[in-house]
């Protein structure tokens, strides 16, 4: 019998989800989608890229991101949370 080679690697996974997405969609679908696209483009994706992450899957209001380092995953999550706090504190146009 032939021995099968198994390749293993360590990865840190970040799971992100938008709190209150369903209720926001009920009250303003177009506005919610526009805001979410802006957040992905301006906050989420740049934070992932700058910390060497790879988006594995996007699903509506959520994402799964893989990192080669747990430190990078945590730093990314913290950066996203801080940016979202700043965004909430700043009146939107």
Biopython code that builds the backbone (N, CA, C, O; Angstrom):
import numpy as np
from Bio.PDB.StructureBuilder import StructureBuilder

atoms = [
    (1, "UNK", "N", (0.845, -1.173, 0.000)),
    (1, "UNK", "CA", (0.000, 0.000, 0.000)),
    (1, "UNK", "C", (0.893, 1.240, 0.000)),
    (1, "UNK", "O", (1.917, 1.270, 0.684)),
    (2, "UNK", "N", (0.510, 2.254, -0.760)),
    (2, "UNK", "CA", (1.265, 3.492, -0.858)),
    (2, "UNK", "C", (0.924, 4.405, 0.315)),
    (2, "UNK", "O", (-0.241, 4.586, 0.669)),
    (3, "UNK", "N", (1.963, 4.967, 0.901)),
    (3, "UNK", "CA", (1.760, 5.883, 2.017)),
    (3, "UNK", "C", (1.385, 7.266, 1.482)),
    (3, "UNK", "O", (2.064, 7.799, 0.605)),
    (4, "UNK", "N", (0.323, 7.835, 2.000)),
    (4, "UNK", "CA", (-0.151, 9.140, 1.553)),
    (4, "UNK", "C", (0.540, 10.233, 2.361)),
    (4, "UNK", "O", (0.609, 10.164, 3.588)),
    (5, "UNK", "N", (1.048, 11.240, 1.659)),
    (5, "UNK", "CA", (1.708, 12.357, 2.339)),
    (5, "UNK", "C", (0.665, 13.385, 2.742)),
    (5, "UNK", "O", (-0.178, 13.789, 1.940)),
    (6, "UNK", "N", (0.740, 13.797, 3.995)),
    (6, "UNK", "CA", (-0.173, 14.810, 4.514)),
    (6, "UNK", "C", (0.624, 16.078, 4.767)),
    (6, "UNK", "O", (1.661, 16.057, 5.430)),
    (7, "UNK", "N", (0.126, 17.175, 4.230)),
    (7, "UNK", "CA", (0.758, 18.466, 4.454)),
    (7, "UNK", "C", (-0.073, 19.235, 5.464)),
    (7, "UNK", "O", (-1.281, 19.406, 5.302)),
    (8, "UNK", "N", (0.592, 19.688, 6.494)),
    (8, "UNK", "CA", (-0.094, 20.450, 7.532)),
    (8, "UNK", "C", (0.490, 21.845, 7.595)),
    (8, "UNK", "O", (1.650, 22.073, 7.251)),
    (9, "UNK", "N", (-0.350, 22.784, 8.048)),
    (9, "UNK", "CA", (0.141, 24.129, 8.306)),
    (9, "UNK", "C", (-0.723, 24.753, 9.385)),
    (9, "UNK", "O", (-1.900, 24.425, 9.539)),
    (10, "UNK", "N", (-0.126, 25.633, 10.106)),
    (10, "UNK", "CA", (-0.853, 26.351, 11.140)),
    (10, "UNK", "C", (-1.456, 27.608, 10.532)),
    (10, "UNK", "O", (-0.846, 28.252, 9.679)),
    (11, "UNK", "N", (-2.642, 27.945, 10.972)),
    (11, "UNK", "CA", (-3.293, 29.161, 10.502)),
    (11, "UNK", "C", (-4.157, 29.719, 11.625)),
    (11, "UNK", "O", (-4.681, 28.981, 12.459)),
    (12, "UNK", "N", (-4.289, 31.026, 11.622)),
    (12, "UNK", "CA", (-5.209, 31.705, 12.532)),
    (12, "UNK", "C", (-6.377, 32.202, 11.685)),
    (12, "UNK", "O", (-6.176, 32.773, 10.614)),
    (13, "UNK", "N", (-7.586, 31.981, 12.169)),
    (13, "UNK", "CA", (-8.786, 32.352, 11.419)),
    (13, "UNK", "C", (-9.509, 33.482, 12.138)),
    (13, "UNK", "O", (-9.767, 33.408, 13.339)),
    (14, "UNK", "N", (-9.830, 34.521, 11.390)),
    (14, "UNK", "CA", (-10.634, 35.624, 11.904)),
    (14, "UNK", "C", (-12.027, 35.487, 11.285)),
    (14, "UNK", "O", (-12.162, 35.389, 10.065)),
    (15, "UNK", "N", (-13.043, 35.480, 12.116)),
    (15, "UNK", "CA", (-14.437, 35.459, 11.646)),
    (15, "UNK", "C", (-15.052, 36.799, 11.996)),
    (15, "UNK", "O", (-15.057, 37.205, 13.158)),
    (16, "UNK", "N", (-15.571, 37.486, 10.988)),
    (16, "UNK", "CA", (-16.173, 38.806, 11.201)),
    (16, "UNK", "C", (-17.645, 38.756, 10.819)),
    (16, "UNK", "O", (-18.038, 38.066, 9.878)),
    (17, "UNK", "N", (-18.444, 39.497, 11.564)),
    (17, "UNK", "CA", (-19.881, 39.523, 11.333)),
    (17, "UNK", "C", (-20.399, 40.898, 11.740)),
    (17, "UNK", "O", (-19.917, 41.483, 12.710)),
    (18, "UNK", "N", (-21.382, 41.416, 11.000)),
    (18, "UNK", "CA", (-21.965, 42.713, 11.299)),
    (18, "UNK", "C", (-23.126, 42.524, 12.270)),
    (18, "UNK", "O", (-24.095, 41.831, 11.963)),
    (19, "UNK", "N", (-23.020, 43.144, 13.439)),
    (19, "UNK", "CA", (-24.080, 43.065, 14.442)),
    (19, "UNK", "C", (-25.283, 43.881, 13.958)),
    (19, "UNK", "O", (-25.138, 45.021, 13.517)),
    (20, "UNK", "N", (-26.464, 43.280, 14.047)),
    (20, "UNK", "CA", (-27.690, 43.983, 13.679)),
    (20, "UNK", "C", (-27.958, 44.072, 12.192)),
    (20, "UNK", "O", (-28.795, 44.866, 11.762)),
    (21, "UNK", "N", (-27.266, 43.274, 11.401)),
    (21, "UNK", "CA", (-27.385, 43.338, 9.944)),
    (21, "UNK", "C", (-28.817, 43.117, 9.466)),
    (21, "UNK", "O", (-29.304, 43.860, 8.615)),
    (22, "UNK", "N", (-29.485, 42.119, 9.995)),
    (22, "UNK", "CA", (-30.848, 41.812, 9.544)),
    (22, "UNK", "C", (-31.798, 42.973, 9.797)),
    (22, "UNK", "O", (-32.598, 43.316, 8.927)),
    (23, "UNK", "N", (-31.722, 43.576, 10.964)),
    (23, "UNK", "CA", (-32.625, 44.698, 11.252)),
    (23, "UNK", "C", (-32.263, 45.920, 10.413)),
    (23, "UNK", "O", (-33.148, 46.667, 9.997)),
    (24, "UNK", "N", (-30.970, 46.132, 10.160)),
    (24, "UNK", "CA", (-30.566, 47.245, 9.291)),
    (24, "UNK", "C", (-31.080, 47.024, 7.874)),
    (24, "UNK", "O", (-31.530, 47.966, 7.222)),
    (25, "UNK", "N", (-31.015, 45.784, 7.395)),
    (25, "UNK", "CA", (-31.516, 45.472, 6.050)),
    (25, "UNK", "C", (-33.024, 45.687, 5.969)),
    (25, "UNK", "O", (-33.528, 46.158, 4.949)),
    (26, "UNK", "N", (-33.749, 45.345, 7.034)),
    (26, "UNK", "CA", (-35.205, 45.555, 7.041)),
    (26, "UNK", "C", (-35.555, 47.028, 6.956)),
    (26, "UNK", "O", (-36.498, 47.406, 6.262)),
    (27, "UNK", "N", (-34.799, 47.860, 7.658)),
    (27, "UNK", "CA", (-35.153, 49.276, 7.700)),
    (27, "UNK", "C", (-34.613, 50.072, 6.511)),
    (27, "UNK", "O", (-35.236, 51.054, 6.107)),
    (28, "UNK", "N", (-33.467, 49.676, 5.938)),
    (28, "UNK", "CA", (-32.889, 50.416, 4.802)),
    (28, "UNK", "C", (-31.928, 49.514, 4.036)),
    (28, "UNK", "O", (-30.715, 49.566, 4.243)),
    (29, "UNK", "N", (-32.473, 48.697, 3.159)),
    (29, "UNK", "CA", (-31.662, 47.722, 2.426)),
    (29, "UNK", "C", (-30.583, 48.387, 1.580)),
    (29, "UNK", "O", (-29.412, 48.016, 1.663)),
    (30, "UNK", "N", (-30.969, 49.361, 0.770)),
    (30, "UNK", "CA", (-29.999, 50.002, -0.125)),
    (30, "UNK", "C", (-28.915, 50.730, 0.661)),
    (30, "UNK", "O", (-27.737, 50.644, 0.313)),
    (31, "UNK", "N", (-29.295, 51.439, 1.708)),
    (31, "UNK", "CA", (-28.318, 52.165, 2.526)),
    (31, "UNK", "C", (-27.374, 51.234, 3.256)),
    (31, "UNK", "O", (-26.180, 51.510, 3.373)),
    (32, "UNK", "N", (-27.918, 50.120, 3.750)),
    (32, "UNK", "CA", (-27.084, 49.135, 4.462)),
    (32, "UNK", "C", (-26.065, 48.518, 3.521)),
    (32, "UNK", "O", (-24.892, 48.389, 3.873)),
    (33, "UNK", "N", (-26.496, 48.137, 2.336)),
    (33, "UNK", "CA", (-25.580, 47.538, 1.356)),
    (33, "UNK", "C", (-24.491, 48.536, 0.965)),
    (33, "UNK", "O", (-23.318, 48.175, 0.875)),
    (34, "UNK", "N", (-24.880, 49.787, 0.734)),
    (34, "UNK", "CA", (-23.901, 50.816, 0.359)),
    (34, "UNK", "C", (-22.888, 51.042, 1.477)),
    (34, "UNK", "O", (-21.687, 51.137, 1.221)),
    (35, "UNK", "N", (-23.373, 51.128, 2.716)),
    (35, "UNK", "CA", (-22.477, 51.337, 3.856)),
    (35, "UNK", "C", (-21.534, 50.152, 4.031)),
    (35, "UNK", "O", (-20.343, 50.335, 4.283)),
    (36, "UNK", "N", (-22.060, 48.944, 3.898)),
    (36, "UNK", "CA", (-21.230, 47.750, 4.060)),
    (36, "UNK", "C", (-20.149, 47.677, 2.982)),
    (36, "UNK", "O", (-19.005, 47.331, 3.273)),
    (37, "UNK", "N", (-20.505, 47.999, 1.755)),
    (37, "UNK", "CA", (-19.490, 48.011, 0.679)),
    (37, "UNK", "C", (-18.394, 49.026, 0.970)),
    (37, "UNK", "O", (-17.216, 48.770, 0.723)),
    (38, "UNK", "N", (-18.789, 50.175, 1.494)),
    (38, "UNK", "CA", (-17.809, 51.205, 1.839)),
    (38, "UNK", "C", (-16.889, 50.723, 2.963)),
    (38, "UNK", "O", (-15.678, 50.939, 2.912)),
    (39, "UNK", "N", (-17.457, 50.080, 3.966)),
    (39, "UNK", "CA", (-16.659, 49.559, 5.081)),
    (39, "UNK", "C", (-15.700, 48.479, 4.603)),
    (39, "UNK", "O", (-14.536, 48.468, 5.003)),
    (40, "UNK", "N", (-16.176, 47.558, 3.744)),
    (40, "UNK", "CA", (-15.275, 46.524, 3.207)),
    (40, "UNK", "C", (-14.102, 47.189, 2.483)),
    (40, "UNK", "O", (-12.945, 46.822, 2.686)),
    (41, "UNK", "N", (-14.421, 48.178, 1.630)),
    (41, "UNK", "CA", (-13.391, 48.801, 0.792)),
    (41, "UNK", "C", (-12.432, 49.687, 1.580)),
    (41, "UNK", "O", (-11.229, 49.676, 1.319)),
    (42, "UNK", "N", (-12.945, 50.449, 2.535)),
    (42, "UNK", "CA", (-12.119, 51.447, 3.216)),
    (42, "UNK", "C", (-11.495, 50.960, 4.528)),
    (42, "UNK", "O", (-10.450, 51.466, 4.937)),
    (43, "UNK", "N", (-12.115, 49.996, 5.181)),
    (43, "UNK", "CA", (-11.632, 49.569, 6.495)),
    (43, "UNK", "C", (-11.197, 48.105, 6.497)),
    (43, "UNK", "O", (-10.044, 47.793, 6.792)),
    (44, "UNK", "N", (-12.122, 47.216, 6.167)),
    (44, "UNK", "CA", (-11.878, 45.785, 6.337)),
    (44, "UNK", "C", (-10.772, 45.264, 5.419)),
    (44, "UNK", "O", (-9.773, 44.729, 5.900)),
    (45, "UNK", "N", (-10.937, 45.413, 4.120)),
    (45, "UNK", "CA", (-9.950, 44.861, 3.171)),
    (45, "UNK", "C", (-8.547, 45.433, 3.372)),
    (45, "UNK", "O", (-7.582, 44.669, 3.367)),
    (46, "UNK", "N", (-8.395, 46.763, 3.551)),
    (46, "UNK", "CA", (-7.040, 47.282, 3.806)),
    (46, "UNK", "C", (-6.407, 46.723, 5.082)),
    (46, "UNK", "O", (-5.203, 46.472, 5.117)),
    (47, "UNK", "N", (-7.216, 46.528, 6.132)),
    (47, "UNK", "CA", (-6.680, 45.965, 7.375)),
    (47, "UNK", "C", (-6.204, 44.535, 7.157)),
    (47, "UNK", "O", (-5.162, 44.139, 7.681)),
    (48, "UNK", "N", (-6.954, 43.766, 6.395)),
    (48, "UNK", "CA", (-6.570, 42.375, 6.101)),
    (48, "UNK", "C", (-5.282, 42.334, 5.286)),
    (48, "UNK", "O", (-4.356, 41.595, 5.620)),
    (49, "UNK", "N", (-5.222, 43.114, 4.236)),
    (49, "UNK", "CA", (-4.051, 43.110, 3.346)),
    (49, "UNK", "C", (-2.799, 43.573, 4.092)),
    (49, "UNK", "O", (-1.731, 42.981, 3.940)),
    (50, "UNK", "N", (-2.929, 44.626, 4.892)),
    (50, "UNK", "CA", (-1.743, 45.165, 5.565)),
    (50, "UNK", "C", (-1.183, 44.211, 6.621)),
    (50, "UNK", "O", (-0.044, 44.361, 7.062)),
    (51, "UNK", "N", (-1.998, 43.225, 7.023)),
    (51, "UNK", "CA", (-1.535, 42.250, 8.018)),
    (51, "UNK", "C", (-1.385, 40.854, 7.415)),
    (51, "UNK", "O", (-1.389, 39.850, 8.127)),
    (52, "UNK", "N", (-1.253, 40.812, 6.092)),
    (52, "UNK", "CA", (-0.934, 39.583, 5.363)),
    (52, "UNK", "C", (-2.016, 38.515, 5.462)),
    (52, "UNK", "O", (-1.717, 37.321, 5.479)),
    (53, "UNK", "N", (-3.265, 38.943, 5.528)),
    (53, "UNK", "CA", (-4.365, 37.993, 5.593)),
    (53, "UNK", "C", (-4.875, 37.640, 4.209)),
    (53, "UNK", "O", (-4.545, 38.286, 3.214)),
    (54, "UNK", "N", (-5.684, 36.602, 4.178)),
    (54, "UNK", "CA", (-6.298, 36.158, 2.924)),
    (54, "UNK", "C", (-7.775, 35.884, 3.210)),
    (54, "UNK", "O", (-8.119, 35.038, 4.036)),
    (55, "UNK", "N", (-8.642, 36.625, 2.503)),
    (55, "UNK", "CA", (-10.079, 36.407, 2.666)),
    (55, "UNK", "C", (-10.412, 35.061, 2.037)),
    (55, "UNK", "O", (-10.204, 34.854, 0.842)),
    (56, "UNK", "N", (-10.927, 34.157, 2.847)),
    (56, "UNK", "CA", (-11.278, 32.818, 2.395)),
    (56, "UNK", "C", (-12.697, 32.803, 1.853)),
    (56, "UNK", "O", (-12.980, 32.170, 0.836)),
    (57, "UNK", "N", (-13.596, 33.515, 2.551)),
    (57, "UNK", "CA", (-14.995, 33.501, 2.143)),
    (57, "UNK", "C", (-15.698, 34.753, 2.634)),
    (57, "UNK", "O", (-15.514, 35.180, 3.774)),
    (58, "UNK", "N", (-16.510, 35.338, 1.754)),
    (58, "UNK", "CA", (-17.385, 36.462, 2.108)),
    (58, "UNK", "C", (-18.811, 35.937, 2.033)),
    (58, "UNK", "O", (-19.167, 35.201, 1.112)),
    (59, "UNK", "N", (-19.622, 36.322, 3.010)),
    (59, "UNK", "CA", (-21.016, 35.892, 2.987)),
    (59, "UNK", "C", (-21.893, 37.002, 3.543)),
    (59, "UNK", "O", (-22.038, 37.130, 4.759)),
    (60, "UNK", "N", (-22.471, 37.795, 2.674)),
    (60, "UNK", "CA", (-23.364, 38.862, 3.093)),
    (60, "UNK", "C", (-22.716, 39.835, 4.045)),
    (60, "UNK", "O", (-21.994, 40.740, 3.627)),
    (61, "UNK", "N", (-22.973, 39.649, 5.330)),
    (61, "UNK", "CA", (-22.439, 40.558, 6.340)),
    (61, "UNK", "C", (-21.241, 39.975, 7.075)),
    (61, "UNK", "O", (-20.828, 40.523, 8.097)),
    (62, "UNK", "N", (-20.681, 38.894, 6.588)),
    (62, "UNK", "CA", (-19.586, 38.250, 7.294)),
    (62, "UNK", "C", (-18.435, 37.856, 6.396)),
    (62, "UNK", "O", (-18.536, 37.874, 5.170)),
    (63, "UNK", "N", (-17.336, 37.500, 7.045)),
    (63, "UNK", "CA", (-16.153, 37.075, 6.310)),
    (63, "UNK", "C", (-15.327, 36.119, 7.161)),
    (63, "UNK", "O", (-15.321, 36.203, 8.389)),
    (64, "UNK", "N", (-14.637, 35.215, 6.490)),
    (64, "UNK", "CA", (-13.628, 34.358, 7.109)),
    (64, "UNK", "C", (-12.292, 34.729, 6.488)),
    (64, "UNK", "O", (-12.148, 34.762, 5.266)),
    (65, "UNK", "N", (-11.318, 35.008, 7.344)),
    (65, "UNK", "CA", (-10.005, 35.447, 6.882)),
    (65, "UNK", "C", (-8.942, 34.567, 7.521)),
    (65, "UNK", "O", (-8.999, 34.281, 8.717)),
    (66, "UNK", "N", (-7.978, 34.142, 6.725)),
    (66, "UNK", "CA", (-6.884, 33.294, 7.203)),
    (66, "UNK", "C", (-5.610, 34.120, 7.330)),
    (66, "UNK", "O", (-5.288, 34.941, 6.471)),
    (67, "UNK", "N", (-4.900, 33.880, 8.420)),
    (67, "UNK", "CA", (-3.612, 34.524, 8.669)),
    (67, "UNK", "C", (-2.587, 33.444, 9.009)),
    (67, "UNK", "O", (-2.932, 32.416, 9.591)),
    (68, "UNK", "N", (-1.353, 33.677, 8.650)),
    (68, "UNK", "CA", (-0.281, 32.768, 9.012)),
    (68, "UNK", "C", (0.183, 32.969, 10.440)),
    (68, "UNK", "O", (0.962, 32.174, 10.966)),
    (69, "UNK", "N", (-0.292, 34.024, 11.063)),
    (69, "UNK", "CA", (0.143, 34.366, 12.414)),
    (69, "UNK", "C", (-1.054, 34.794, 13.252)),
    (69, "UNK", "O", (-1.894, 35.569, 12.796)),
    (70, "UNK", "N", (-1.129, 34.291, 14.469)),
    (70, "UNK", "CA", (-2.190, 34.706, 15.389)),
    (70, "UNK", "C", (-2.044, 36.184, 15.736)),
    (70, "UNK", "O", (-3.041, 36.879, 15.926)),
    (71, "UNK", "N", (-0.812, 36.663, 15.819)),
    (71, "UNK", "CA", (-0.571, 38.075, 16.117)),
    (71, "UNK", "C", (-1.166, 38.943, 15.011)),
    (71, "UNK", "O", (-1.828, 39.941, 15.298)),
    (72, "UNK", "N", (-0.939, 38.576, 13.760)),
    (72, "UNK", "CA", (-1.512, 39.340, 12.642)),
    (72, "UNK", "C", (-3.033, 39.330, 12.690)),
    (72, "UNK", "O", (-3.664, 40.356, 12.438)),
    (73, "UNK", "N", (-3.629, 38.189, 13.009)),
    (73, "UNK", "CA", (-5.091, 38.087, 13.077)),
    (73, "UNK", "C", (-5.650, 38.998, 14.168)),
    (73, "UNK", "O", (-6.644, 39.692, 13.952)),
    (74, "UNK", "N", (-5.016, 38.996, 15.333)),
    (74, "UNK", "CA", (-5.484, 39.841, 16.441)),
    (74, "UNK", "C", (-5.285, 41.317, 16.107)),
    (74, "UNK", "O", (-6.173, 42.134, 16.350)),
    (75, "UNK", "N", (-4.130, 41.659, 15.555)),
    (75, "UNK", "CA", (-3.882, 43.055, 15.178)),
    (75, "UNK", "C", (-4.885, 43.530, 14.142)),
    (75, "UNK", "O", (-5.324, 44.679, 14.189)),
    (76, "UNK", "N", (-5.248, 42.674, 13.219)),
    (76, "UNK", "CA", (-6.244, 43.018, 12.204)),
    (76, "UNK", "C", (-7.599, 43.261, 12.859)),
    (76, "UNK", "O", (-8.257, 44.261, 12.569)),
    (77, "UNK", "N", (-8.013, 42.369, 13.727)),
    (77, "UNK", "CA", (-9.299, 42.519, 14.407)),
    (77, "UNK", "C", (-9.350, 43.808, 15.221)),
    (77, "UNK", "O", (-10.355, 44.519, 15.203)),
    (78, "UNK", "N", (-8.272, 44.106, 15.930)),
    (78, "UNK", "CA", (-8.220, 45.328, 16.735)),
    (78, "UNK", "C", (-8.273, 46.566, 15.831)),
    (78, "UNK", "O", (-8.976, 47.529, 16.138)),
    (79, "UNK", "N", (-7.539, 46.541, 14.731)),
    (79, "UNK", "CA", (-7.545, 47.682, 13.802)),
    (79, "UNK", "C", (-8.943, 47.921, 13.234)),
    (79, "UNK", "O", (-9.380, 49.066, 13.114)),
    (80, "UNK", "N", (-9.639, 46.849, 12.887)),
    (80, "UNK", "CA", (-10.999, 46.983, 12.350)),
    (80, "UNK", "C", (-11.924, 47.558, 13.415)),
    (80, "UNK", "O", (-12.707, 48.465, 13.128)),
    (81, "UNK", "N", (-11.846, 47.045, 14.639)),
    (81, "UNK", "CA", (-12.699, 47.543, 15.722)),
    (81, "UNK", "C", (-12.429, 49.024, 16.009)),
    (81, "UNK", "O", (-13.367, 49.798, 16.201)),
    (82, "UNK", "N", (-11.170, 49.415, 16.039)),
    (82, "UNK", "CA", (-10.833, 50.829, 16.285)),
    (82, "UNK", "C", (-11.352, 51.721, 15.157)),
    (82, "UNK", "O", (-11.902, 52.793, 15.406)),
    (83, "UNK", "N", (-11.174, 51.274, 13.931)),
    (83, "UNK", "CA", (-11.656, 52.062, 12.794)),
    (83, "UNK", "C", (-13.179, 52.185, 12.818)),
    (83, "UNK", "O", (-13.726, 53.237, 12.488)),
    (84, "UNK", "N", (-13.856, 51.115, 13.206)),
    (84, "UNK", "CA", (-15.318, 51.170, 13.289)),
    (84, "UNK", "C", (-15.759, 52.092, 14.425)),
    (84, "UNK", "O", (-16.749, 52.809, 14.277)),
    (85, "UNK", "N", (-15.053, 52.091, 15.548)),
    (85, "UNK", "CA", (-15.362, 53.015, 16.640)),
    (85, "UNK", "C", (-15.218, 54.461, 16.179)),
    (85, "UNK", "O", (-16.064, 55.304, 16.474)),
    (86, "UNK", "N", (-14.136, 54.739, 15.451)),
    (86, "UNK", "CA", (-13.914, 56.091, 14.912)),
    (86, "UNK", "C", (-15.011, 56.468, 13.924)),
    (86, "UNK", "O", (-15.491, 57.601, 13.922)),
    (87, "UNK", "N", (-15.399, 55.524, 13.096)),
    (87, "UNK", "CA", (-16.453, 55.779, 12.104)),
    (87, "UNK", "C", (-17.776, 56.102, 12.791)),
    (87, "UNK", "O", (-18.489, 57.011, 12.366)),
    (88, "UNK", "N", (-18.105, 55.368, 13.844)),
    (88, "UNK", "CA", (-19.352, 55.618, 14.586)),
    (88, "UNK", "C", (-19.313, 56.978, 15.277)),
    (88, "UNK", "O", (-20.345, 57.636, 15.407)),
    (89, "UNK", "N", (-18.134, 57.403, 15.720)),
    (89, "UNK", "CA", (-18.003, 58.667, 16.437)),
    (89, "UNK", "C", (-18.027, 59.873, 15.509)),
    (89, "UNK", "O", (-18.283, 60.995, 15.949)),
    (90, "UNK", "N", (-17.763, 59.646, 14.236)),
    (90, "UNK", "CA", (-17.718, 60.721, 13.251)),
    (90, "UNK", "C", (-19.029, 60.773, 12.475)),
    (90, "UNK", "O", (-19.433, 59.762, 11.899)),
    (91, "UNK", "N", (-19.707, 61.920, 12.442)),
    (91, "UNK", "CA", (-20.952, 62.014, 11.659)),
    (91, "UNK", "C", (-20.689, 61.694, 10.181)),
    (91, "UNK", "O", (-19.742, 62.204, 9.582)),
    (92, "UNK", "N", (-21.546, 60.839, 9.606)),
    (92, "UNK", "CA", (-21.406, 60.436, 8.203)),
    (92, "UNK", "C", (-22.131, 61.429, 7.306)),
    (92, "UNK", "O", (-23.169, 61.979, 7.675)),
    (93, "UNK", "N", (-21.575, 61.644, 6.137)),
    (93, "UNK", "CA", (-22.182, 62.559, 5.153)),
    (93, "UNK", "C", (-23.194, 61.849, 4.304)),
    (93, "UNK", "O", (-23.802, 62.462, 3.426)),
]
sb = StructureBuilder()
sb.init_structure("model")
sb.init_model(0)
sb.init_chain("A")
sb.init_seg("    ")
for serial, (resi, resn, name, xyz) in enumerate(atoms, 1):
    if name == "N":
        sb.init_residue(resn, " ", resi, " ")
    sb.init_atom(name, np.array(xyz, "f"), 0.0, 1.0, " ", f" {name:<3s}", serial, name[0])
structure = sb.get_structure()
